[in-house]
Amino acid sequence: MKKWEVILGVDVSKLTLDISYAEQHLHLRISNDSKGFAVFKKWCREYKFELENTLVVMEHTGGYEYRFMQFCSSLGLSYCRLAGLEIKQSMGIQRGKNDQADSYRIATYGQEKIRRLKPSEPVNQQIMELKQLLAFRKRLVREKAGLQATLKERAHMYGHRKGDTITLLSRQKMKDAQKYIAKVEAEISELIASDGQLLQNYKILTSIKGVGPVNAWMTLAYTANFTLFSDARKYAVYIGVVPFSHSSGTSIRGRARVSHIANKELKQELNQAAKAAITHDKDIGEYAARKRLTKSYALVLNNVKFKLILRMFSLIKRQELYVDNYRKAA
């Protein structure tokens, strides 16, 4: 394990970066652009920070940190991105909040947890673009669903009226949204086809009954093409399908339940895959029917989602397509 000499905490915002070195109580605020990055380089030279022995710790912000990450990669400066909730819950009782204090707290957290922190991998441009396309597709789908709801409500309240401006415009916008969704999906397909490993893993995922294109795209994006999670259980925990016990002493004996700290968007998409698998996959359908005799439908659906995740990771590891009724095929 590498021993880092300098741990820098960075609080990222849209326009600025607050950088702190807690050990010497140093602080720097720069703009989140190339001019600010040049100031950061000068600051490092001034205090004689050796970049190869420096680790930058920052939070996930959903995109504002990407330019700084690319800058760090260009310098060979290691960085580690962490969930904001992880840092927040480690702080204990805190009073007051500002960007400088937050950067200092992030740096302190990095120093305390340095033994288990590992530098993040450089950003994969294809995976980042795939996530952006999926996010835009989701926005278009939601807009279309909102317009559909508007049409249903107007038909219920006012009946079907010819020449109604709101109805005509809503239908036109729905057609436009569908056209844009198709265009985005075509772009996603081209992106995946341009990378041999992405394409191979996409074919493996969609060979599983119940897993369609959208589920496959999202799984590839959020596992970074199966490089972020070492096994199926860790990914299942990430999307919230693994139950955890809730007990303490002799008085608290709660039932095991899944955590709300999860990627619920992925979980919801996998929900549809599980329902389709119960319908179209004989083995999973029989398994669900047996479990329904003693368990609730929600619990059975959760178990099916976990089974699908296990299949995904197992097939990707072996680089094999799913074969229905493998005993007969063998």
Sequence and secondary structure as in RCSB ss.txt:
>XXXX:A:sequence
MKKWEVILGVDVSKLTLDISYAEQHLHLRISNDSKGFAVFKKWCREYKFELENTLVVMEHTGGYEYRFMQFCSSL
GLSYCRLAGLEIKQSMGIQRGKNDQADSYRIATYGQEKIRRLKPSEPVNQQIMELKQLLAFRKRLVREKAGLQAT
LKERAHMYGHRKGDTITLLSRQKMKDAQKYIAKVEAEISELIASDGQLLQNYKILTSIKGVGPVNAWMTLAYTAN
FTLFSDARKYAVYIGVVPFSHSSGTSIRGRARVSHIANKELKQELNQAAKAAITHDKDIGEYAARKRLTKSYALV
LNNVKFKLILRMFSLIKRQELYVDNYRKAA
>XXXX:A:secstr
    SEEEEEEE SSEEEEEEGGGTEEEEEESSHHHHHHHHHHHHHTT  GGGEEEEEE  SSTTHHHHHHHHHH
T EEEEE HHHHHHHS S     HHHHHHHHHHHHHHTTTT        HHHHHHHHHHHHHHHHHHHHHHHHHH
HHHHHHHH   TT HHHHHHHHHHHHHHHHHHHHHHHHHHHHHTSHHHHHHHHHHHTSTT  HHHHHHHHHHTTT
TTS SSHHHHHHHHT SEEEEEETTTEEEEEEE S S HHHHHHHHHHHHHHHHH HHHHHHHHHHTTTS HHHH
HHHHHHHHHHHHHHHHHHT    TTHHHH 
